[in-house]
Amino acid sequence: MRGRDDRLVKVAPVQERYGPFRAFLAQESDEEALFEKLRRSETTGRPLGDEDWIEKLEKATGRQLKPQKRGPKKQTGKDN
Protein backbone atom coordinates (compact mmCIF):
# COMPACT_ATOMS: atom_id res chain seq x y z
CA MET A 1 0.00 0.00 0.00
CA ARG A 2 1.25 3.39 -0.87
CA GLY A 3 -0.91 5.20 1.64
CA ARG A 4 -3.51 6.38 -0.85
CA ASP A 5 -6.66 5.02 -2.47
CA ASP A 6 -6.57 3.30 -5.82
CA ARG A 7 -9.15 1.41 -7.89
CA LEU A 8 -9.02 -1.63 -5.59
CA VAL A 9 -8.18 -0.27 -2.15
CA LYS A 10 -9.73 2.30 0.17
CA VAL A 11 -6.94 3.21 2.58
CA ALA A 12 -8.92 5.01 5.32
CA PRO A 13 -10.65 1.92 6.83
CA VAL A 14 -7.35 0.04 7.10
CA GLN A 15 -5.51 2.99 8.60
CA GLU A 16 -8.37 3.64 11.02
CA ARG A 17 -8.27 0.06 12.24
CA TYR A 18 -4.51 -0.60 12.29
CA GLY A 19 -2.82 2.76 11.88
CA PRO A 20 0.10 2.60 9.47
CA PHE A 21 0.01 -1.03 8.29
CA ARG A 22 3.80 -1.29 8.18
CA ALA A 23 3.91 -0.37 11.90
CA PHE A 24 1.16 -2.92 12.63
CA LEU A 25 3.20 -5.68 11.00
CA ALA A 26 6.37 -4.54 12.75
CA GLN A 27 4.73 -4.82 16.21
CA GLU A 28 5.21 -8.57 16.28
CA SER A 29 8.82 -9.67 15.96
CA ASP A 30 7.78 -13.33 15.63
CA GLU A 31 6.21 -13.69 12.18
CA GLU A 32 4.54 -16.99 13.09
CA ALA A 33 2.91 -15.40 16.16
CA LEU A 34 1.58 -12.55 14.00
CA PHE A 35 0.03 -14.94 11.50
CA GLU A 36 -1.43 -17.01 14.35
CA LYS A 37 -3.17 -13.89 15.67
CA LEU A 38 -4.54 -13.16 12.21
CA ARG A 39 -5.74 -16.77 11.77
CA ARG A 40 -7.34 -16.82 15.22
CA SER A 41 -9.17 -13.58 14.48
CA GLU A 42 -10.51 -15.02 11.22
CA THR A 43 -11.58 -18.27 12.90
CA THR A 44 -13.36 -16.68 15.85
CA GLY A 45 -14.82 -13.78 13.91
CA ARG A 46 -13.53 -11.41 16.57
CA PRO A 47 -11.85 -8.17 15.52
CA LEU A 48 -8.09 -7.95 15.70
CA GLY A 49 -6.88 -4.69 17.16
CA ASP A 50 -5.78 -3.04 20.37
CA GLU A 51 -8.07 -2.87 23.40
CA ASP A 52 -9.01 0.80 22.91
CA TRP A 53 -10.09 0.19 19.32
CA ILE A 54 -12.16 -2.87 20.29
CA GLU A 55 -13.84 -0.87 23.08
CA LYS A 56 -14.77 1.82 20.53
CA LEU A 57 -16.27 -0.87 18.32
CA GLU A 58 -18.24 -2.29 21.24
CA LYS A 59 -19.70 1.14 22.00
CA ALA A 60 -20.46 1.85 18.34
CA THR A 61 -22.13 -1.51 17.69
CA GLY A 62 -23.67 -2.17 21.10
CA ARG A 63 -22.16 -5.66 20.96
CA GLN A 64 -19.68 -7.41 23.22
CA LEU A 65 -16.62 -8.23 21.11
CA LYS A 66 -13.94 -9.07 23.66
CA PRO A 67 -13.68 -12.74 24.67
CA GLN A 68 -15.56 -13.60 27.86
CA LYS A 69 -14.86 -16.20 30.53
CA ARG A 70 -15.50 -19.75 29.37
CA GLY A 71 -17.80 -22.19 31.07
CA PRO A 72 -21.24 -21.98 32.63
CA LYS A 73 -22.44 -18.53 33.57
CA LYS A 74 -23.09 -17.79 37.22
CA GLN A 75 -26.80 -17.88 38.06
CA THR A 76 -28.32 -14.75 39.59
CA GLY A 77 -31.67 -14.31 41.31
CA LYS A 78 -33.63 -15.92 44.15
CA ASP A 79 -33.47 -19.48 42.81
CA ASN A 80 -29.77 -19.99 43.73
N, CA and C atoms as an extended XYZ file, in Angstrom:
240
Properties=species:S:1:pos:R:3:atomname:S:1:resname:S:1:resid:I:1 pbc="F F F"
N         0.829       -1.177        0.000 N   MET     1
C         0.000        0.000        0.000 CA  MET     1
C         0.871        1.237        0.000 C   MET     1
N         0.475        2.150       -0.777 N   ARG     2
C         1.253        3.386       -0.868 CA  ARG     2
C         0.684        4.489        0.005 C   ARG     2
N        -0.349        4.188        0.770 N   GLY     3
C        -0.911        5.198        1.640 CA  GLY     3
C        -1.974        6.052        0.987 C   GLY     3
N        -2.434        5.631       -0.195 N   ARG     4
C        -3.507        6.385       -0.854 CA  ARG     4
C        -4.439        5.417       -1.579 C   ARG     4
N        -5.661        5.855       -1.802 N   ASP     5
C        -6.655        5.022       -2.466 CA  ASP     5
C        -6.252        4.746       -3.910 C   ASP     5
N        -6.673        3.588       -4.394 N   ASP     6
C        -6.569        3.302       -5.819 CA  ASP     6
C        -7.867        2.624       -6.242 C   ASP     6
N        -7.904        2.010       -7.403 N   ARG     7
C        -9.152        1.409       -7.891 CA  ARG     7
C        -9.596        0.223       -7.041 C   ARG     7
N        -8.680       -0.434       -6.363 N   LEU     8
C        -9.016       -1.631       -5.594 CA  LEU     8
C        -9.061       -1.419       -4.087 C   LEU     8
N        -8.368       -0.419       -3.594 N   VAL     9
C        -8.175       -0.274       -2.147 CA  VAL     9
C        -8.644        1.094       -1.666 C   VAL     9
N        -9.401        1.073       -0.570 N   LYS    10
C        -9.730        2.296        0.165 CA  LYS    10
C        -8.857        2.271        1.414 C   LYS    10
N        -7.962        3.209        1.537 N   VAL    11
C        -6.941        3.210        2.582 CA  VAL    11
C        -7.501        3.575        3.955 C   VAL    11
N        -8.442        4.495        4.025 N   ALA    12
C        -8.921        5.010        5.316 CA  ALA    12
C        -9.388        3.916        6.280 C   ALA    12
N       -10.213        2.937        5.859 N   PRO    13
C       -10.654        1.919        6.832 CA  PRO    13
C        -9.493        1.111        7.418 C   PRO    13
N        -8.498        0.808        6.614 N   VAL    14
C        -7.349        0.038        7.100 CA  VAL    14
C        -6.538        0.880        8.070 C   VAL    14
N        -6.295        2.129        7.714 N   GLN    15
C        -5.506        2.993        8.598 CA  GLN    15
C        -6.254        3.297        9.887 C   GLN    15
N        -7.572        3.406        9.810 N   GLU    16
C        -8.366        3.645       11.017 CA  GLU    16
C        -8.266        2.454       11.969 C   GLU    16
N        -8.292        1.268       11.408 N   ARG    17
C        -8.267        0.059       12.239 CA  ARG    17
C        -6.874       -0.246       12.780 C   ARG    17
N        -5.861       -0.158       11.919 N   TYR    18
C        -4.513       -0.601       12.295 CA  TYR    18
C        -3.503        0.528       12.425 C   TYR    18
N        -3.819        1.718       11.977 N   GLY    19
C        -2.817        2.763       11.879 CA  GLY    19
C        -1.955        2.434       10.665 C   GLY    19
N        -0.762        2.951       10.600 N   PRO    20
C         0.103        2.598        9.473 CA  PRO    20
C         0.333        1.076        9.448 C   PRO    20
N        -0.025        0.427        8.359 N   PHE    21
C         0.009       -1.031        8.295 CA  PHE    21
C         1.422       -1.571        8.494 C   PHE    21
N         2.406       -0.856        8.002 N   ARG    22
C         3.798       -1.285        8.176 CA  ARG    22
C         4.143       -1.361        9.668 C   ARG    22
N         3.663       -0.374       10.450 N   ALA    23
C         3.913       -0.375       11.901 CA  ALA    23
C         3.157       -1.520       12.568 C   ALA    23
N         1.935       -1.795       12.096 N   PHE    24
C         1.165       -2.922       12.635 CA  PHE    24
C         1.926       -4.229       12.450 C   PHE    24
N         2.450       -4.446       11.262 N   LEU    25
C         3.196       -5.678       10.997 CA  LEU    25
C         4.492       -5.733       11.791 C   LEU    25
N         5.097       -4.581       12.026 N   ALA    26
C         6.369       -4.542       12.754 CA  ALA    26
C         6.193       -4.762       14.257 C   ALA    26
N         4.960       -4.649       14.775 N   GLN    27
C         4.735       -4.820       16.207 CA  GLN    27
C         5.155       -6.199       16.682 C   GLN    27
N         4.945       -7.187       15.887 N   GLU    28
C         5.215       -8.570       16.282 CA  GLU    28
C         6.529       -8.998       15.659 C   GLU    28
N         7.520       -9.291       16.494 N   SER    29
C         8.816       -9.672       15.964 CA  SER    29
C         8.796      -11.121       15.474 C   SER    29
N         7.894      -11.934       16.020 N   ASP    30
C         7.785      -13.326       15.628 CA  ASP    30
C         6.709      -13.448       14.543 C   ASP    30
N         7.135      -13.650       13.311 N   GLU    31
C         6.208      -13.693       12.178 CA  GLU    31
C         5.134      -14.762       12.366 C   GLU    31
N         5.518      -15.907       12.877 N   GLU    32
C         4.544      -16.987       13.090 CA  GLU    32
C         3.478      -16.567       14.102 C   GLU    32
N         3.875      -15.869       15.156 N   ALA    33
C         2.908      -15.401       16.159 CA  ALA    33
C         1.938      -14.390       15.545 C   ALA    33
N         2.442      -13.518       14.679 N   LEU    34
C         1.583      -12.553       14.004 CA  LEU    34
C         0.537      -13.276       13.155 C   LEU    34
N         0.971      -14.227       12.353 N   PHE    35
C         0.026      -14.941       11.500 CA  PHE    35
C        -0.948      -15.776       12.322 C   PHE    35
N        -0.516      -16.277       13.460 N   GLU    36
C        -1.425      -17.009       14.347 CA  GLU    36
C        -2.524      -16.088       14.866 C   GLU    36
N        -2.167      -14.861       15.230 N   LYS    37
C        -3.174      -13.889       15.673 CA  LYS    37
C        -4.167      -13.600       14.552 C   LYS    37
N        -3.659      -13.418       13.345 N   LEU    38
C        -4.541      -13.161       12.208 CA  LEU    38
C        -5.464      -14.352       11.944 C   LEU    38
N        -4.911      -15.565       11.986 N   ARG    39
C        -5.736      -16.768       11.766 CA  ARG    39
C        -6.798      -16.909       12.853 C   ARG    39
N        -6.410      -16.690       14.094 N   ARG    40
C        -7.344      -16.824       15.216 CA  ARG    40
C        -8.482      -15.806       15.079 C   ARG    40
N        -8.156      -14.605       14.665 N   SER    41
C        -9.167      -13.579       14.476 CA  SER    41
C       -10.146      -13.988       13.377 C   SER    41
N        -9.630      -14.546       12.301 N   GLU    42
C       -10.510      -15.022       11.219 CA  GLU    42
C       -11.395      -16.156       11.688 C   GLU    42
N       -10.840      -17.090       12.451 N   THR    43
C       -11.577      -18.266       12.902 CA  THR    43
C       -12.679      -17.907       13.882 C   THR    43
N       -12.383      -17.015       14.820 N   THR    44
C       -13.364      -16.675       15.846 CA  THR    44
C       -14.346      -15.616       15.389 C   THR    44
N       -13.969      -14.882       14.358 N   GLY    45
C       -14.816      -13.780       13.910 CA  GLY    45
C       -14.690      -12.543       14.783 C   GLY    45
N       -13.746      -12.565       15.705 N   ARG    46
C       -13.530      -11.414       16.573 CA  ARG    46
C       -12.567      -10.447       15.888 C   ARG    46
N       -12.755       -9.148       16.143 N   PRO    47
C       -11.852       -8.173       15.521 CA  PRO    47
C       -10.442       -8.283       16.096 C   PRO    47
N        -9.482       -7.961       15.274 N   LEU    48
C        -8.088       -7.952       15.703 CA  LEU    48
C        -7.644       -6.504       15.772 C   LEU    48
N        -7.322       -6.055       16.963 N   GLY    49
C        -6.875       -4.686       17.164 CA  GLY    49
C        -6.563       -4.479       18.630 C   GLY    49
N        -6.108       -3.285       18.960 N   ASP    50
C        -5.783       -3.040       20.367 CA  ASP    50
C        -7.067       -2.854       21.188 C   ASP    50
N        -6.920       -2.900       22.495 N   GLU    51
C        -8.071       -2.875       23.401 CA  GLU    51
C        -8.914       -1.612       23.235 C   GLU    51
N        -8.265       -0.460       23.074 N   ASP    52
C        -9.009        0.795       22.906 CA  ASP    52
C        -9.888        0.754       21.662 C   ASP    52
N        -9.343        0.254       20.577 N   TRP    53
C       -10.093        0.186       19.323 CA  TRP    53
C       -11.282       -0.764       19.457 C   TRP    53
N       -11.075       -1.908       20.105 N   ILE    54
C       -12.165       -2.870       20.290 CA  ILE    54
C       -13.247       -2.271       21.184 C   ILE    54
N       -12.854       -1.534       22.222 N   GLU    55
C       -13.842       -0.870       23.082 CA  GLU    55
C       -14.670        0.141       22.290 C   GLU    55
N       -14.031        0.887       21.387 N   LYS    56
C       -14.766        1.824       20.527 CA  LYS    56
C       -15.779        1.069       19.663 C   LYS    56
N       -15.352       -0.062       19.123 N   LEU    57
C       -16.266       -0.873       18.318 CA  LEU    57
C       -17.445       -1.371       19.142 C   LEU    57
N       -17.168       -1.798       20.370 N   GLU    58
C       -18.239       -2.287       21.240 CA  GLU    58
C       -19.265       -1.183       21.496 C   GLU    58
N       -18.791        0.022       21.764 N   LYS    59
C       -19.702        1.141       21.999 CA  LYS    59
C       -20.481        1.484       20.735 C   LYS    59
N       -19.812        1.484       19.597 N   ALA    60
C       -20.464        1.851       18.343 CA  ALA    60
C       -21.505        0.822       17.905 C   ALA    60
N       -21.228       -0.453       18.166 N   THR    61
C       -22.130       -1.508       17.694 CA  THR    61
C       -23.114       -1.982       18.752 C   THR    61
N       -22.829       -1.666       20.026 N   GLY    62
C       -23.675       -2.170       21.105 CA  GLY    62
C       -23.520       -3.670       21.306 C   GLY    62
N       -22.427       -4.225       20.831 N   ARG    63
C       -22.163       -5.665       20.956 CA  ARG    63
C       -20.915       -5.888       21.783 C   ARG    63
N       -20.870       -7.036       22.449 N   GLN    64
C       -19.684       -7.412       23.222 CA  GLN    64
C       -18.750       -8.176       22.282 C   GLN    64
N       -17.553       -7.650       22.081 N   LEU    65
C       -16.625       -8.225       21.111 CA  LEU    65
C       -15.404       -8.868       21.759 C   LEU    65
N       -15.085       -8.470       22.975 N   LYS    66
C       -13.936       -9.070       23.659 CA  LYS    66
C       -14.318      -10.464       24.146 C   LYS    66
N       -13.379      -11.397       24.158 N   PRO    67
C       -13.678      -12.738       24.671 CA  PRO    67
C       -14.121      -12.673       26.134 C   PRO    67
N       -15.054      -13.522       26.493 N   GLN    68
C       -15.560      -13.599       27.861 CA  GLN    68
C       -15.038      -14.870       28.521 C   GLN    68
N       -15.271      -14.990       29.819 N   LYS    69
C       -14.863      -16.197       30.525 CA  LYS    69
C       -15.593      -17.400       29.944 C   LYS    69
N       -14.895      -18.510       29.869 N   ARG    70
C       -15.500      -19.746       29.371 CA  ARG    70
C       -16.252      -20.450       30.490 C   ARG    70
N       -17.105      -21.367       30.101 N   GLY    71
C       -17.803      -22.189       31.067 CA  GLY    71
C       -19.185      -21.666       31.389 C   GLY    71
N       -19.879      -22.381       32.261 N   PRO    72
C       -21.244      -21.978       32.628 CA  PRO    72
C       -21.254      -20.600       33.279 C   PRO    72
N       -22.297      -19.858       32.988 N   LYS    73
C       -22.438      -18.533       33.571 CA  LYS    73
C       -23.034      -18.656       34.961 C   LYS    73
N       -22.608      -17.780       35.846 N   LYS    74
C       -23.087      -17.789       37.223 CA  LYS    74
C       -24.553      -17.379       37.245 C   LYS    74
N       -25.374      -18.147       37.935 N   GLN    75
C       -26.801      -17.876       38.056 CA  GLN    75
C       -27.018      -16.708       39.014 C   GLN    75
N       -27.957      -15.835       38.693 N   THR    76
C       -28.323      -14.749       39.590 CA  THR    76
C       -29.818      -14.838       39.864 C   THR    76
N       -30.248      -14.308       40.978 N   GLY    77
C       -31.665      -14.310       41.309 CA  GLY    77
C       -31.931      -15.089       42.578 C   GLY    77
N       -33.219      -15.265       42.899 N   LYS    78
C       -33.633      -15.916       44.149 CA  LYS    78
C       -33.536      -17.431       44.111 C   LYS    78
N       -33.455      -18.024       42.944 N   ASP    79
C       -33.467      -19.483       42.815 CA  ASP    79
C       -32.107      -20.131       43.048 C   ASP    79
N       -31.092      -19.415       43.517 N   ASN    80
C       -29.766      -19.994       43.734 CA  ASN    80
C       -29.748      -20.887       44.917 C   ASN    80
